[in-house]
Amino acid sequence: MAAVTRRLPFGLARIVPPSLLGFGVINGFTFAVDMGLLTVMRSGLGWPLPVSITIGYVIAFGLSFVLNRAFNFRSHADVGPQVGKYVVVVTINYLAWILGVGSGLAALGVDYHLSRLIAGACEGVYMYVCMRWVVFRDTGAHDKG
């Protein structure tokens, strides 16, 4: 990611850390996994929507943790405390952004697709900040190069 960020245009190379780009790539992939699982469970297997959403969400966030820890933040810290922090971060994410903002905006009359996109943007910023400076804070030096 460092090589890619060095080639970003318009001066972005000076302000976009490699971990942000890595986070985007990894979480784009895990979002696709989440949506694929949701589709298989809901449309293919006929499982209830809340069950399908929850299982897809948990698997995708577990995969995101493993991939970000290994490839993006390259953390070698004890995994136990990181998992504990991550569970708290993901729980707050789910309650605040997914349910709070997403459902709240829809309840106010905003189209649910737009509500989910807005909530997703908030979620992305929140998750990156938490992963970089809370969950994997021991690895900040990897953004320099």
LOFI-798423 format. One line per 10 residues: number of its first residue (from 1); their letters; for each residue x, y, z of N, C-alpha, C. Coordinates in nm, 4 decimals. Example, Ala and Ser with C-alpha at 12.3 -4.5 7.8 and 13.67 -1.06 7.14 Angstrom:
% residues 2
1) as) 1.3190,-0.5690,0.7800,1.2300,-0.4500,0.7800,1.3200,-0.3300,0.7800 ~ 1.2850,-0.2250,0.7080,1.3670,-0.1060,0.7140,1.2900,0.0030,0.7870 $
//
This chain:
% residues 145
1) maavtrrlpf) 0.0812,-0.1193,0.0000,0.0000,0.0000,0.0000,0.0858,0.1261,0.0000 ~ 0.2043,0.1163,0.0611,0.2928,0.2330,0.0644,0.3320,0.2747,-0.0769 ~ 0.3611,0.1777,-0.1634,0.3985,0.2093,-0.3009,0.2825,0.2740,-0.3763 ~ 0.1630,0.2284,-0.3512,0.0457,0.2855,-0.4173,0.0188,0.4270,-0.3670 ~ 0.0243,0.4468,-0.2353,-0.0045,0.5810,-0.1822,0.0985,0.6832,-0.2277 ~ 0.2233,0.6407,-0.2503,0.3253,0.7347,-0.2993,0.2918,0.7865,-0.4385 ~ 0.2089,0.7152,-0.5116,0.1741,0.7538,-0.6485,0.0385,0.8256,-0.6585 ~ -0.0241,0.8535,-0.5470,-0.1536,0.9210,-0.5510,-0.1379,1.0630,-0.6045 ~ -0.2340,1.1080,-0.6865,-0.2243,1.2423,-0.7462,-0.2725,1.3521,-0.6507 ~ -0.2560,1.4769,-0.6944,-0.3107,1.5959,-0.6281,-0.2593,1.6144,-0.4853 $
11) glarivppsl) -0.1398,1.5691,-0.4558,-0.0836,1.5850,-0.3226,-0.1400,1.4915,-0.2178 ~ -0.2225,1.3985,-0.2605,-0.2825,1.3040,-0.1653,-0.1788,1.2128,-0.1020 ~ -0.0672,1.1914,-0.1708,0.0376,1.1040,-0.1173,0.0898,1.1544,0.0170 ~ 0.0823,1.2864,0.0389,0.1318,1.3429,0.1641,0.0329,1.3272,0.2789 ~ -0.0944,1.3053,0.2488,-0.1939,1.3028,0.3564,-0.2645,1.1684,0.3749 ~ -0.2564,1.0788,0.2773,-0.3237,0.9481,0.2876,-0.2231,0.8446,0.3370 ~ -0.2414,0.7948,0.4593,-0.1495,0.6914,0.5086,-0.1762,0.5574,0.4395 ~ -0.0736,0.4773,0.4218,-0.0929,0.3454,0.3599,-0.1975,0.2598,0.4321 ~ -0.2070,0.2742,0.5646,-0.3053,0.1924,0.6368,-0.4481,0.2296,0.6008 ~ -0.4725,0.3546,0.5608,-0.6070,0.3950,0.5191,-0.6433,0.3268,0.3883 $
21) lgfgvingft) -0.5499,0.3248,0.2957,-0.5741,0.2566,0.1693,-0.5916,0.1065,0.1911 ~ -0.5053,0.0484,0.2742,-0.5181,-0.0945,0.3052,-0.6513,-0.1266,0.3707 ~ -0.6934,-0.0398,0.4627,-0.8228,-0.0568,0.5285,-0.9354,-0.0562,0.4254 ~ -0.9289,0.0369,0.3316,-1.0318,0.0453,0.2279,-1.0390,-0.0801,0.1423 ~ -0.9242,-0.1311,0.1032,-0.9194,-0.2524,0.0203,-0.9724,-0.3725,0.0994 ~ -0.9215,-0.3912,0.2193,-0.9633,-0.5059,0.3012,-1.1119,-0.4979,0.3345 ~ -1.1585,-0.3814,0.3771,-1.2978,-0.3713,0.4176,-1.3931,-0.3689,0.2991 ~ -1.3455,-0.3280,0.1817,-1.4261,-0.3445,0.0609,-1.4479,-0.4922,0.0316 ~ -1.3412,-0.5690,0.0466,-1.3499,-0.7135,0.0269,-1.4419,-0.7778,0.1304 ~ -1.4250,-0.7418,0.2578,-1.5072,-0.8061,0.3610,-1.6539,-0.7633,0.3494 $
31) favdmglltv) -1.6794,-0.6430,0.2982,-1.8174,-0.6018,0.2730,-1.8787,-0.6904,0.1640 ~ -1.8009,-0.7206,0.0606,-1.8498,-0.8105,-0.0446,-1.8776,-0.9503,0.0115 ~ -1.7918,-0.9977,0.1018,-1.8151,-1.1266,0.1676,-1.9455,-1.1205,0.2473 ~ -1.9633,-1.0123,0.3224,-2.0846,-0.9927,0.4019,-2.2083,-0.9984,0.3123 ~ -2.2064,-0.9244,0.2027,-2.3221,-0.9212,0.1132,-2.3443,-1.0570,0.0455 ~ -2.2365,-1.1252,0.0110,-2.2498,-1.2578,-0.0487,-2.3120,-1.3579,0.0480 ~ -2.2638,-1.3552,0.1723,-2.3215,-1.4438,0.2735,-2.4684,-1.4099,0.2988 ~ -2.4986,-1.2826,0.3075,-2.6371,-1.2400,0.3272,-2.7264,-1.2934,0.2156 ~ -2.6801,-1.2813,0.0929,-2.7585,-1.3285,-0.0215,-2.7780,-1.4795,-0.0176 ~ -2.6723,-1.5530,0.0115,-2.6822,-1.6998,0.0171,-2.7765,-1.7431,0.1284 $
41) mrsglgwplp) -2.7589,-1.6839,0.2469,-2.8416,-1.7252,0.3607,-2.9875,-1.6849,0.3432 ~ -3.0103,-1.5632,0.2943,-3.1479,-1.5138,0.2832,-3.2182,-1.5690,0.1590 ~ -3.1578,-1.5472,0.0426,-3.2235,-1.5874,-0.0823,-3.2025,-1.7344,-0.1153 ~ -3.0827,-1.7845,-0.0880,-3.0537,-1.9243,-0.1219,-3.1098,-2.0239,-0.0233 ~ -3.0910,-1.9963,0.1060,-3.1334,-2.0907,0.2098,-3.2669,-2.0539,0.2740 ~ -3.3137,-1.9333,0.2491,-3.4414,-1.8901,0.3039,-3.4399,-1.8607,0.4526 ~ -3.3218,-1.8313,0.5078,-3.3123,-1.8004,0.6503,-3.3749,-1.6649,0.6791 ~ -3.4193,-1.6418,0.8019,-3.4776,-1.5118,0.8377,-3.3745,-1.3992,0.8190 ~ -3.4218,-1.2829,0.7769,-3.3337,-1.1702,0.7491,-3.2474,-1.1302,0.8693 ~ -3.3035,-1.1152,0.9902,-3.2167,-1.0768,1.1034,-3.1037,-1.1772,1.1301 $
51) vsitigyvia) -3.1326,-1.3056,1.1143,-3.0304,-1.4087,1.1337,-2.9244,-1.3971,1.0251 ~ -2.9669,-1.3795,0.9013,-2.8745,-1.3681,0.7886,-2.7859,-1.2450,0.8021 ~ -2.8446,-1.1315,0.8392,-2.7675,-1.0077,0.8571,-2.6645,-1.0258,0.9680 ~ -2.7075,-1.0813,1.0795,-2.6188,-1.0962,1.1951,-2.5029,-1.1902,1.1658 ~ -2.5298,-1.3041,1.1057,-2.4232,-1.3998,1.0754,-2.3243,-1.3404,0.9753 ~ -2.3757,-1.2784,0.8698,-2.2878,-1.2151,0.7714,-2.2024,-1.1061,0.8330 ~ -2.2627,-1.0252,0.9197,-2.1941,-0.9152,0.9876,-2.0820,-0.9672,1.0774 ~ -2.1121,-1.0687,1.1558,-2.0122,-1.1248,1.2481,-1.8962,-1.1884,1.1708 ~ -1.9259,-1.2642,1.0678,-1.8197,-1.3280,0.9891,-1.7344,-1.2220,0.9191 ~ -1.7985,-1.1230,0.8590,-1.7238,-1.0182,0.7881,-1.6347,-0.9388,0.8829 $
61) fglsfvlnra) -1.6846,-0.9052,1.0008,-1.6026,-0.8294,1.0949,-1.4914,-0.9148,1.1544 ~ -1.5146,-1.0439,1.1706,-1.4065,-1.1328,1.2136,-1.2970,-1.1417,1.1083 ~ -1.3374,-1.1558,0.9832,-1.2426,-1.1598,0.8723,-1.1671,-1.0271,0.8610 ~ -1.2373,-0.9173,0.8788,-1.1741,-0.7849,0.8747,-1.0663,-0.7724,0.9820 ~ -1.0959,-0.8205,1.1021,-0.9980,-0.8152,1.2108,-0.8719,-0.8927,1.1729 ~ -0.8890,-1.0158,1.1278,-0.7746,-1.1017,1.0954,-0.6908,-1.0409,0.9828 ~ -0.7571,-0.9972,0.8760,-0.6837,-0.9425,0.7614,-0.6160,-0.8099,0.7953 ~ -0.6859,-0.7207,0.8655,-0.6246,-0.5936,0.9030,-0.5087,-0.6139,0.9991 ~ -0.5240,-0.7050,1.0935,-0.4173,-0.7312,1.1907,-0.2931,-0.7841,1.1199 ~ -0.3115,-0.8778,1.0286,-0.1975,-0.9433,0.9639,-0.1361,-0.8604,0.8516 $
71) fnfrshadvg) -0.2188,-0.8053,0.7636,-0.1663,-0.7452,0.6415,-0.1620,-0.5930,0.6423 ~ -0.2530,-0.5301,0.7114,-0.2602,-0.3841,0.7058,-0.1831,-0.3190,0.8196 ~ -0.2143,-0.3561,0.9432,-0.1481,-0.2950,1.0575,-0.0282,-0.3763,1.1054 ~ -0.0134,-0.4991,1.0560,0.0995,-0.5867,1.0859,0.1303,-0.5933,1.2354 ~ 0.0280,-0.6155,1.3120,0.0416,-0.6164,1.4570,0.1004,-0.7469,1.5073 ~ 0.1903,-0.7330,1.6050,0.2487,-0.8493,1.6721,0.2193,-0.8457,1.8221 ~ 0.1287,-0.7574,1.8613,0.0889,-0.7476,2.0016,0.0032,-0.8685,2.0383 ~ -0.0191,-0.8866,2.1671,-0.1052,-0.9955,2.2133,-0.2438,-0.9819,2.1514 ~ -0.2932,-1.0903,2.0942,-0.4210,-1.0869,2.0232,-0.5398,-1.0753,2.1187 ~ -0.5300,-1.1299,2.2387,-0.6420,-1.1287,2.3334,-0.6945,-0.9892,2.3638 $
81) pqvgkyvvvv) -0.6079,-0.8979,2.4099,-0.6553,-0.7619,2.4368,-0.7084,-0.6916,2.3110 ~ -0.6472,-0.7210,2.1968,-0.6951,-0.6599,2.0722,-0.8355,-0.7088,2.0375 ~ -0.8594,-0.8379,2.0543,-0.9933,-0.8920,2.0271,-1.0950,-0.8279,2.1213 ~ -1.0591,-0.8142,2.2483,-1.1500,-0.7506,2.3436,-1.1853,-0.6081,2.3026 ~ -1.0851,-0.5303,2.2647,-1.1090,-0.3928,2.2187,-1.1938,-0.3930,2.0921 ~ -1.1625,-0.4860,2.0016,-1.2348,-0.4931,1.8749,-1.3821,-0.5257,1.8958 ~ -1.4114,-0.6161,1.9870,-1.5511,-0.6505,2.0166,-1.6264,-0.5276,2.0679 ~ -1.5632,-0.4496,2.1533,-1.6258,-0.3262,2.2037,-1.6472,-0.2279,2.0891 ~ -1.5454,-0.2092,2.0053,-1.5543,-0.1166,1.8916,-1.6660,-0.1588,1.7961 ~ -1.6729,-0.2873,1.7636,-1.7750,-0.3370,1.6706,-1.9148,-0.3262,1.7316 $
91) tinylawilg) -1.9277,-0.3506,1.8614,-2.0576,-0.3373,1.9279,-2.1058,-0.1924,1.9236 ~ -2.0170,-0.1000,1.9556,-2.0530,0.0426,1.9477,-2.0864,0.0794,1.8045 ~ -2.0076,0.0296,1.7094,-2.0337,0.0552,1.5674,-2.1743,0.0096,1.5292 ~ -2.2082,-0.1109,1.5681,-2.3389,-0.1666,1.5324,-2.4522,-0.0840,1.5928 ~ -2.4389,-0.0513,1.7202,-2.5456,0.0232,1.7880,-2.5556,0.1682,1.7395 ~ -2.4420,0.2346,1.7267,-2.4434,0.3772,1.6913,-2.4686,0.4011,1.5428 ~ -2.3917,0.3351,1.4584,-2.3988,0.3662,1.3158,-2.5003,0.2823,1.2408 ~ -2.4969,0.1517,1.2582,-2.5868,0.0651,1.1831,-2.7311,0.0854,1.2285 ~ -2.7543,0.0684,1.3591,-2.8909,0.0843,1.4101,-2.9275,0.2311,1.4313 ~ -2.8391,0.3057,1.4983,-2.8707,0.4439,1.5328,-2.8891,0.5342,1.4131 $
101) vgsglaalgv) -2.7831,0.5560,1.3383,-2.7888,0.6484,1.2247,-2.8713,0.5892,1.1109 ~ -2.8403,0.4655,1.0733,-2.9117,0.4042,0.9605,-3.0613,0.3958,0.9830 ~ -3.1010,0.3386,1.0937,-3.2444,0.3256,1.1233,-3.3068,0.4597,1.1574 ~ -3.2303,0.5442,1.2269,-3.2817,0.6763,1.2641,-3.3145,0.7614,1.1440 ~ -3.2235,0.7664,1.0474,-3.2502,0.8440,0.9262,-3.3689,0.7877,0.8488 ~ -3.3772,0.6559,0.8408,-3.4908,0.5939,0.7721,-3.6216,0.6274,0.8429 ~ -3.6198,0.6293,0.9754,-3.7399,0.6636,1.0528,-3.7808,0.8091,1.0302 ~ -3.6828,0.8930,0.9969,-3.7114,1.0343,0.9687,-3.7583,1.0566,0.8257 ~ -3.7653,0.9478,0.7470,-3.8165,0.9587,0.6113,-3.7115,0.9529,0.5020 ~ -3.5838,0.9394,0.5381,-3.4780,0.9261,0.4381,-3.4856,0.7850,0.3804 $
111) dyhlsrliag) -3.4720,0.7739,0.2484,-3.4744,0.6435,0.1835,-3.3750,0.5502,0.2513 ~ -3.4138,0.4250,0.2745,-3.3275,0.3341,0.3512,-3.1954,0.3065,0.2820 ~ -3.1908,0.3117,0.1493,-3.0628,0.2940,0.0796,-2.9683,0.4104,0.1129 ~ -3.0210,0.5319,0.1041,-2.9404,0.6502,0.1360,-2.9019,0.6499,0.2834 ~ -2.9945,0.6108,0.3697,-2.9650,0.6009,0.5130,-2.8495,0.5055,0.5383 ~ -2.8510,0.3919,0.4699,-2.7439,0.2923,0.4880,-2.6111,0.3430,0.4343 ~ -2.6148,0.4166,0.3229,-2.4916,0.4736,0.2679,-2.4317,0.5778,0.3622 ~ -2.5156,0.6635,0.4177,-2.4675,0.7648,0.5130,-2.4114,0.6967,0.6374 ~ -2.4858,0.6009,0.6897,-2.4382,0.5265,0.8066,-2.3082,0.4536,0.7744 ~ -2.2984,0.3981,0.6548,-2.1776,0.3272,0.6127,-2.0566,0.4184,0.6044 $
121) acegvymyvc) -2.0766,0.5411,0.5585,-1.9660,0.6375,0.5536,-1.9185,0.6707,0.6952 ~ -2.0126,0.6942,0.7851,-1.9781,0.7211,0.9257,-1.9068,0.6004,0.9859 ~ -1.9586,0.4833,0.9570,-1.9023,0.3579,1.0072,-1.7583,0.3403,0.9590 ~ -1.7319,0.3687,0.8324,-1.5978,0.3540,0.7779,-1.4963,0.4423,0.8489 ~ -1.5323,0.5682,0.8705,-1.4428,0.6612,0.9403,-1.4203,0.6133,1.0834 ~ -1.5276,0.5815,1.1514,-1.5192,0.5353,1.2901,-1.4315,0.4099,1.3018 ~ -1.4563,0.3112,1.2164,-1.3826,0.1855,1.2263,-1.2339,0.2045,1.1966 ~ -1.2007,0.2870,1.0959,-1.0597,0.3097,1.0663,-0.9899,0.3775,1.1846 ~ -1.0514,0.4817,1.2364,-0.9919,0.5537,1.3498,-0.9728,0.4597,1.4683 ~ -1.0738,0.3811,1.4988,-1.0640,0.2888,1.6127,-0.9604,0.1794,1.5896 $
131) mrwvvfrdtg) -0.9549,0.1269,1.4687,-0.8578,0.0208,1.4425,-0.7148,0.0751,1.4459 ~ -0.6944,0.1936,1.3911,-0.5587,0.2488,1.3863,-0.5105,0.2960,1.5227 ~ -0.5970,0.3639,1.5998,-0.5496,0.4268,1.7222,-0.5970,0.3607,1.8512 ~ -0.6836,0.2604,1.8414,-0.7290,0.1905,1.9624,-0.6908,0.0424,1.9554 ~ -0.7420,-0.0283,1.8573,-0.7221,-0.1727,1.8506,-0.5771,-0.2078,1.8162 ~ -0.5212,-0.1424,1.7151,-0.3855,-0.1740,1.6684,-0.2915,-0.0553,1.6904 ~ -0.3046,0.0136,1.7987,-0.2263,0.1346,1.8214,-0.0758,0.1099,1.8303 ~ -0.0362,-0.0134,1.8511,0.1063,-0.0477,1.8609,0.1773,-0.0472,1.7267 ~ 0.1045,-0.0243,1.6175,0.1621,-0.0432,1.4846,0.1670,0.0847,1.4025 ~ 0.1546,0.2009,1.4610,0.1506,0.3267,1.3869,0.2707,0.3510,1.2990 $
141) ahdkg) 0.3859,0.2945,1.3305,0.5067,0.3170,1.2522,0.4947,0.2626,1.1101 ~ 0.4051,0.1682,1.0872,0.3907,0.1108,0.9525,0.3337,0.2088,0.8534 ~ 0.2722,0.3179,0.8970,0.2166,0.4149,0.8047,0.3235,0.5052,0.7442 ~ 0.4421,0.5019,0.7947,0.5446,0.5919,0.7455,0.6148,0.5395,0.6209 ~ 0.5904,0.4165,0.5862,0.6698,0.3727,0.4770,0.6244,0.2729,0.3885 $
//
